[in-house]
């Protein structure tokens, strides 16, 4: 992945003021990820993760925040966006929703290097998530549903290079 959205210095200053972060000393883009642009912000008041939602709109983000609040109320350890001084969980920057989180230290482990005890811990956490999640009655659209993937395919189909034509015929049949 890449950093798709570049942040401006005036926006970072505004964010720091609204969240009471103090002076931002660095904003480093994180190249890893799946969809969003992420930055690690270092400020006078600590380290933060800034997420720019590149795909989700405001309504989808509101549903995500509601789900995260629900999970936290049920003692499931999950991130939750911080609120600014106006009580907002996100803001708009260049037609993208931007959220700020407290930074959590950690590292990415290669699956082949994971120990059975780590896999067991992950399995228990996923089980807890599913059990708690059953009580959440507000649905969230699956961005990997057939309908969404088919719509995405139709959107990009005519922009694919010619060497994809054969696979396009196969996908069209499917």
URUR-V907955 format. One record per backbone hydrogen bond with DSSP energy under -1.0 kcal/mol. NH is the residue of the N-H (numbers start at 1). CO is the residue of the C=O. Records with the same first field share a line. If there is no record, write none. Layout:
NH=CO, CO
This chain:
12=8
13=9
14=10
15=11
16=12
17=13
18=14
19=15
21=16
25=42
26=42
28=40
30=38
37=52
39=50
40=28
41=48
42=26
43=46
44=23
45=21
46=43
48=41
49=101
50=39
51=99
52=37
53=97
61=57
62=58
63=59
64=60
65=61
66=62
67=63
68=64
69=65
70=66
71=67
72=68
73=69
74=70
75=72
76=71
82=100
84=88
85=18
87=84
91=98
93=96
98=91
99=51
101=49
103=47
113=110
114=111
119=115
120=116
121=117
122=118
123=119
124=120
125=121
126=122
127=123
128=124
129=125
130=126
131=127
132=128
133=129
134=130
135=132
136=133
145=142
149=145
150=146
151=147
152=148
153=149
154=150
155=151
156=152
157=153
159=156
160=157
164=161
165=162
168=164
169=165
170=166
171=167
172=168
173=169
174=170
